[in-house]
Amino acid sequence: MNSRFCRWLIVSALVFTASGAWAQLSAPPASDQKVNRSWEATAQLLKLQCSAPPAFDQKSVTVFEQRAANGDAAAQCGLGDLYSDSHGVRQDNTQALLAYLSGQGVPQDYAKAVFWYRKAAEQGDAEAQSRLGDAYRLGQGVPQDFIQVVFWFRKSAEQGDALAQANLGTSYVTGKGVLQDYAQAALWDRKAAEQGLAVAQYNLAGLYDEGQGVSQDYVQATFWNRKAAEQGYAKAQYNLGVSYNNGQGVPQNYAQAALWFRKAAEQGNADAQFGLGTMYGAGLGVPQDFAEAYFWLDVATAAGKLDASGMERAAKVRDANASQLTPADLSREQERVRKWFEAHHAKP
């Protein structure tokens, strides 16, 4: 399989979608269009939090800093979160801390965030070690240094932090800060995947799909993609749809393919929107519906998230479906597209 292999080291809210494309209106998605790997870690999906901040009477940053200065690792980690508020990784935890402090925040300061993360990390706090590794990866508050990235992710991963385990796996895939080793990537991905981390489940599926670090096994690839998909991970939902469409790892089932494409499409996954639109146009797994096909294909192209080749193909299929609509129907679907972007707070 000539699948694209995309993987990023991310513990902030970085999002990248490798784009697939469909050959023609009547054809099912080609087997080489599966998105195999892409790391996306968000607070909503990961739900990772520092240890609860210590209870104290005066809910203020000043007291929080005093606790941190006295060596309280949880306070140090939490204070680091406050200073890196827009960092994106632990947003839920940061907001919880801000609420706990009665809304008394601090100006964003990555250097101070790193200072407090390091204090907690050196005491063995796994979450702080993971955050410190991420700071080195992003070059925020410290010079970018992938040797330090691996050092701190490993410290955290060895204590069982799932996000650090997944990121350490990524380091082994990219070969940044450590020699490339897919077997080690699979080992750390599996540790995180078995803890329920959707992004690690998704990436472990990608390793099985590609046969990197493990024997190629489409059944296992589908198993792990399903685990992530059932948690709402859009890229895994898309991949699961592709598996059903192609009959890889599961019996071919166009209805199931359309079901999983829809779940991902509704979350804004352009590849899935492309796939779902194509299935409506061809009547695969769903009743043939040119209007619905046009709608999803126009959403996919208007968002601009497909690569150049994907955009060109999607536009052709969209226009082929548009030719089957009356001017009134076409106008109605264009209005649906506009409202979809409005509802999803996005711009076409």
Residue pairs with C-beta under 8 A, 6 or more apart in sequence:
1 31
1 32
1 34
1 209
1 210
2 32
3 32
3 33
3 34
3 36
3 209
3 210
4 18
4 32
4 35
4 36
5 36
5 37
5 206
5 210
5 212
6 16
6 18
6 35
6 36
6 37
6 38
7 37
7 38
7 39
7 170
7 173
7 174
7 203
7 206
8 14
8 16
8 38
8 39
8 170
9 39
9 137
9 149
9 167
9 170
9 171
9 174
9 176
10 39
10 40
10 41
10 167
10 170
11 41
11 89
11 130
11 131
11 133
11 134
11 137
11 163
11 167
12 41
12 87
12 88
12 89
12 134
12 138
13 40
13 41
13 42
13 43
13 88
13 89
13 91
14 39
14 40
14 41
15 40
16 38
16 40
17 35
17 38
17 235
17 269
17 270
17 271
17 305
18 35
18 36
18 37
18 38
18 271
18 307
19 35
19 270
19 271
19 274
19 305
19 306
19 307
19 309
19 310
20 29
20 30
20 33
20 34
20 35
20 242
20 271
20 274
20 275
20 310
21 30
21 33
21 274
21 306
21 309
21 310
21 313
21 314
22 28
22 29
22 30
22 33
22 274
22 275
22 278
22 313
22 314
22 317
23 30
23 313
24 317
25 278
25 281
25 282
25 317
25 320
25 321
26 281
26 282
27 278
27 282
28 245
28 246
28 254
28 257
28 278
28 279
28 282
28 284
29 242
29 245
29 246
29 257
29 275
29 278
31 242
31 246
31 248
33 242
33 271
34 209
34 238
34 239
34 242
34 243
34 246
35 235
35 238
35 239
35 242
35 271
36 206
36 209
36 210
36 239
37 202
37 203
37 206
38 202
38 235
39 166
39 170
39 199
39 203
40 199
40 233
40 235
41 89
41 163
41 166
41 199
42 88
42 91
43 88
43 89
43 90
43 91
43 92
43 93
44 92
45 198
45 199
45 231
45 232
45 233
46 162
46 163
46 197
46 198
46 199
47 92
48 90
48 93
48 127
48 161
48 162
48 163
49 90
49 92
49 93
49 96
49 127
50 74
50 77
50 78
50 81
50 90
50 93
50 125
50 127
50 128
51 73
51 74
51 77
51 125
51 127
52 74
53 64
53 67
53 74
53 75
53 78
53 97
53 100
54 67
54 72
54 74
54 75
56 63
56 67
59 100
59 101
59 102
59 104
60 101
60 102
60 104
61 79
61 82
61 101
61 104
61 105
61 106
64 75
64 78
64 79
64 82
64 101
65 79
67 75
68 75
68 76
68 78
68 79
68 116
68 119
71 119
71 123
73 119
73 120
73 123
73 124
73 125
73 128
74 120
74 125
76 116
76 117
76 119
76 120
76 123
76 125
76 128
77 116
77 117
77 120
77 125
77 127
77 128
77 131
78 93
78 97
79 116
80 112
80 113
80 114
80 115
80 116
80 117
80 120
80 128
80 131
81 87
81 90
81 93
81 94
81 97
81 113
81 131
82 94
82 97
82 98
82 101
82 105
82 106
82 113
83 106
83 107
83 108
83 109
83 110
83 112
83 113
83 116
84 94
84 108
84 110
84 113
84 131
84 135
84 140
84 141
85 94
85 98
85 105
85 108
86 108
87 94
87 110
87 113
87 134
87 140
89 131
89 134
90 127
90 131
98 104
98 105
106 112
109 141
110 135
110 140
110 141
111 141
111 142
112 141
113 131
113 135
113 140
113 141
114 132
114 135
114 140
114 141
114 142
115 141
116 128
117 128
117 131
117 132
117 135
118 128
118 132
119 128
120 127
120 128
121 128
121 129
121 131
121 132
121 152
121 155
124 159
126 155
126 156
126 159
126 160
126 161
126 164
127 156
127 161
129 152
129 153
129 155
129 156
129 159
129 161
129 164
130 152
130 153
130 156
130 161
130 163
130 164
130 167
132 152
133 148
133 149
133 150
133 151
133 152
133 153
133 155
133 156
133 164
133 167
134 149
134 167
135 141
135 142
136 142
136 144
136 145
136 146
136 148
136 149
136 152
137 144
137 146
137 149
137 167
138 144
142 148
145 177
146 171
146 176
146 177
147 177
148 177
149 167
149 171
149 176
149 177
150 168
150 171
150 176
150 177
150 178
151 177
152 164
153 164
153 167
153 168
153 171
154 164
154 168
155 164
156 163
156 164
157 164
157 165
157 167
157 168
157 188
157 191
160 191
160 195
162 191
162 192
162 195
162 196
162 197
162 200
163 192
163 197
165 188
165 189
165 191
165 192
165 195
165 197
165 200
166 188
166 189
166 192
166 197
166 199
166 200
166 203
168 188
169 184
169 185
169 186
169 187
169 188
169 189
169 192
169 200
169 203
170 185
170 203
171 177
171 178
172 178
172 180
172 181
172 182
172 184
172 185
172 188
173 180
173 182
173 185
173 212
174 180
181 213
182 207
182 212
182 213
182 214
183 213
183 214
184 213
185 207
185 212
185 213
186 204
186 207
186 212
186 213
186 214
187 213
189 200
189 203
189 204
189 207
190 200
190 204
191 200
192 199
192 200
193 200
193 201
193 203
193 204
193 224
193 227
196 227
196 231
198 227
198 228
198 231
198 232
198 233
198 236
199 228
199 233
201 224
201 225
201 227
201 228
201 231
201 233
201 236
202 224
202 225
202 228
202 233
202 235
202 236
202 239
204 224
205 220
205 221
205 222
205 223
205 224
205 225
205 228
205 236
205 239
206 221
207 213
207 214
208 214
208 216
208 217
208 218
208 220
208 221
208 224
209 216
209 218
209 221
209 239
210 216
211 217
214 220
218 243
218 248
218 249
219 249
219 250
220 249
221 239
221 243
221 248
221 249
222 240
222 243
222 248
222 249
222 250
223 249
225 236
225 239
225 240
225 243
226 236
226 240
227 236
228 235
228 236
229 236
229 237
229 239
229 240
229 260
229 263
232 263
232 267
234 263
234 264
234 267
234 268
234 269
234 272
235 264
235 269
237 260
237 261
237 263
237 264
237 267
237 269
237 272
238 260
238 261
238 264
238 269
238 271
238 272
238 275
240 260
241 256
241 257
241 258
241 259
241 260
241 261
241 264
241 272
241 275
242 248
242 257
242 275
243 249
243 250
244 250
244 252
244 253
244 254
244 256
244 257
244 260
245 252
245 254
245 257
245 275
245 284
246 252
247 253
250 256
253 285
254 279
254 284
254 285
254 286
255 285
255 286
256 285
257 275
257 279
257 284
257 285
258 276
258 279
258 284
258 285
258 286
259 285
260 272
261 272
261 273
261 275
261 276
261 279
262 272
262 276
263 272
264 271
264 272
265 272
265 273
265 275
265 276
265 296
265 299
268 303
268 344
268 346
270 300
270 303
270 305
270 306
270 310
271 300
271 306
271 310
273 296
273 297
273 299
273 300
273 303
274 296
274 297
274 300
274 306
274 310
274 314
274 317
276 296
277 292
277 293
277 294
277 295
277 296
277 297
277 299
277 300
277 314
277 317
277 318
277 321
278 284
278 293
278 297
278 317
279 285
279 286
279 293
280 286
280 288
280 289
280 290
280 292
280 293
280 296
280 321
281 288
281 290
281 293
281 297
281 317
281 320
281 321
282 288
283 289
286 292
290 321
290 322
290 324
290 325
291 321
291 325
291 329
291 332
291 333
293 317
293 318
293 321
294 318
294 321
294 322
294 325
294 330
294 333
295 333
295 336
295 337
295 340
297 314
297 315
297 317
297 318
297 321
298 318
298 333
298 334
298 337
299 337
299 340
299 341
299 348
300 306
300 314
300 318
301 311
301 314
301 315
301 318
302 337
302 341
302 348
303 341
303 346
303 348
304 311
306 314
322 330
325 333
337 348
338 348
341 347
341 348
